[in-house]
Amino acid sequence: YASVRLALAPVTGKVLLNESADNTKQRVLATDLDGTLIPLPGNPDNRVDLETLRACIAKHGLELIYVTGRHLASVLAAIHEHQLPTPDWIICDVGSSVYQRDSRDTFASVDKYREPLGSLIQACPIDQLKELLADLPELQLQESEKQGTFKLSYYTDASVLSDVSGRIREKLARLQAPYSLIDSVDPFNGQGLIDLLPRDVSKQFALRWWSRHRQVAYERIVFAGDSGNDWAALTSGCRAILVGNASRELATRVEAACRDHDTVCLYLAQGHATSGVLEGCRWFNLVE
């Protein structure tokens, strides 16, 4: 998205709002996986930069959080397949579940996070929501392993994604169903994706809960993302990295939203995926 960078910052290709000078107290990297931390196929620089990032995480003692739409088993498979650093926390299912690494290097669900989500959808459980949406032929349920206790996920054609999402939101509002919708397009196959979550739950919601749970100031988190379901976190008030392979449309929207919030720091990376994450971490002085 060179043209977007050029329009925003002709000299450096960077947009930074309200840079924090002291980044040494608490070092937290929260990152999406697909299209962000995971190396892109055929990109050897990503593999090299992943090893550099792994070394930096160990050297600086970063607290590492994976924040993804994947379910837990898929996250663990990705860690093994791509030789990713082992995180301290996994926020998955688009923010509807949180797992913490224990002393045996396994991941346990954090029950304190599940309790408020359960109360949010008590009036309309997931199965009831599925029945309410059964009359929309454009929706195709995603595989069973991609569903969750607090998440209902569909595929739809990307060409009708905006229209279908709008009709679902109207129905949710009309029925006062306690859910919100996050839509995005799969960057690899162009498939439209729709996730229904308890109202206001998102990657941002989960990260804010985590910051309170860990007593870490939210603005000290560095979050990296690349797609539509990263929108809320990218524009929420933490330091944000948008990697270079993100669409120009998303880059323009994120930049515009961040300029409306005086407390937001945003970095538009030139590097794609893993390389963009490392580039942004260096910009924010999270690593050398």
N, C-alpha and C positions, 0 to 999 in steps of 0.2 A: 504494500500500500504506500508506495513512494510518493504518490501525488498527495495523499493525505498528510504525510509527514512534511512535505514541502510547504503545504499550505499553513501548517501549524508552526513550524520552526525551520526556516530556510537554511540556517547554518548547521545546526547539530542534529536535526531530526528527532529532538527530544521535547517533551512537554513535561514540565515539572511545576507543580503548584505547591507553595509553602513547604519548601524543603526543610526537614528537621536536621539540625547540625549534630545532635548527640544521638548516635545510633548504637551505643555500646552497652546499654544497660540490659536490654532484653532482646534477644535475637530469635525471631520467629519467622519461618518461611512456610506459608500455606500455598499449595499449588494444585491446580487442576492437573489431570494426567494426559488424556488423549488430546493431541494437538498442542500440548503445552510442555509438560516435563518429559513425556515419552518421546524418544528420538523418532523423527520422521523417516520412513523408508527411503533408502538411497541417499541419506544425508550423513556422510562420515563425520562432518564437523559436530553434529549433534552427539555422536558417540564419544568423541574426544571431550566435549564440553560437559557431558554427563559425568565422566570420571573426574574432571576438574571440580565440578560442583560437589561430587561425593566427598572429595578430599577436603574441600572448604567447609562443608557441613560438619565433618568430624573435627577439623582443626578449631573451628570457632564455637563448637558446641551448640549449633543451632537446634532449636526445637522444630521438628519437621512434621507438618500436617498435610495429608493428602485430602483434597476436597474435590469430589468427583460425582458424576452421575452413575458410575458403576456400582454394582452390589459388592459385598465384601469378598465373596469367592473370586469374582472377576478381578478385583484389586490385587488380591494375593497372587493370582495367576500372572498379572501384569508385572508385579514386582519380580517374580521369578523369571519370566520370559525376557524382560528388558534389563534385568540386573539393576533395578532401581535401588537407591538407598532405602533401608528399612525405616519407615516413619515412626514417630512416637504416638501419633493419633491418626485415625482415618475417619473422615467425615464422608459418608457415601450416600447413595440413593438420593442425590440432589439435596442433601442437607437434612434428610429425614431419619438418619441413623448416625450414631457416633460410637466409635470403638477406640479403646486405649490399649497400648501394648503393655503387657505385664512382664514380670520377672522371667518368665519362660519364653519370652519373645512370641507369644501368641496374643491375639486381639480379643478383648472381651467387650461386650456391649455395655454402654454406660447407662444404667437404669435411671439415673437422675434426669437424663435427657428424654427418655421415653415417656415419663410420667406426664409432663405438660402436653405432649403431643397427643396422648391418649385422651386427655380431657378435652382437647380442642375438637375432636371428631366424634365425641360420644353421641351427639344427636344424629349423626349420619355416618355410620361406619363405611369402610371402603366397599364392602359388598353392595350396600345400598346405593352408593354413588355409581357403581358400575351399572346397576339397573337403570338409573336415571339417564345414563348416556347411551343406552342400548339402541336408541332410535336414530343414531347418527351413523349412516352407512360409510362415511369417509374414514371412520376410525377403525383401526385394527389393533387388537390387544398385543402388546409386546410379550415376549416369552415369559413363562412363569417365574423364572429365576430373576427377571428384571422387575418383578412386582415386589411390593413390600408391605409390611404391616401398616405403614403410613404413607404409601405411595402407590398410585395407579398410573400406569404408563401405556401410551398408545403410539403407533406409527400412523402417519398420514402422508399424503402426497405433498411435497414441499410447495407446489404451485397453489394449493388451497389452504396452506397452513394458517395464514393470517385470518382468512374468512372463518375457518372451522374454530380456531381459537376464540375468535370474537363471539361466535354463537354459543360456545361452551361457557364463556364468562357471563354472557347474558343469562343463560339458564341457571348458573350458580347463583347469580344475584337475585333472580326471580324466585328461586326456591329457598333462598337464604341458606344454601349449603355451605358449611364451614371449610371451604377449600379455596385455594388459589391455584392458578395455572402458570406453568413455565413452559414456553415453547422455544425450540431451537431447530437448527438444521445440522444433521450429521455431516461434519466436514469431509468425511471420507467417501460416503456414498450418496450424499445429497438427500437423504431421507428426512422427512419432517418428523419431529419428535415432540410429543406432548406429555408432560408430567403433571399430575394432579397431586397436590400436597396439602396438609392441613394449613389453614389460612395463615398467610404471611411467612410460612416456613420456606427457606431457601438456603443456599450456601451461605449467604450473609447472616441469616438468622442463626444458623448453627455456629458460625464463627463468633458472633457476638455472645452467644451462650458460652462458648469455650473460653472467651476472654474473661468473662465474669467468673466462670468456674475455676480458672487458673489464676485469677487476679492479675492479669496482664492487660495493660492499657491497650485498647483496641487499635489506636492509631500506630502502635509499634509493630503490628503485624504487617508483613509484606506478602501480598496475595498476587499470584500470577494466573492468568487465564487467557482464553482465546475465543470463546463462543458465547452464544446468547444466554446459556444458563449460568454464565459467570457474571452477567450484567449487574445483578444486585450487589455482589461482593466488590466488583471493580469500582463501583460508584458509591460505596457505602461509608467512606471515611478512613479506611486503612490505607497504607501505601500500596499502590497497585502497579502491576506490570502487565501491559497488553502486548503479547508476543507478535512478531512481525508477520506471521502467517494468518493472523486474524483478518477478517474481511474489512475492506475499506469502509463499508457501511457501518459496521460495528465500531470501528475506530472513531469515526466521525461522531456517532451517537455518544460513545463513552466520553470523548473529549469535551463535547458540548455539555453533558451532564455534570462533569467534574468542574467545569468553569463556573457552574451555578452554586458550588459549595466551597466556601473559603477554606475549609479544613482538609480538603482532599489533596493528596499527592498522587500524580499519575505519571508513569513513564511509558512512552511508546517505544518499544524495542525495535531495532532493525533486524536482529537475528531471529530466525524462525525457531519455534518450539524450544527445545532444551537450551539452545544457544541464546535465545531471547531471555529465558529465565536467568541464566548466568549473567548476562549483560545487565539486566535490571537489578540483580542482587548486588553487583558491583557499583552501580549508580547510586543505590541507597546505602552504600557502605555496610551492607550486611556481611559481605565477604571482601577479601582483598581483591 
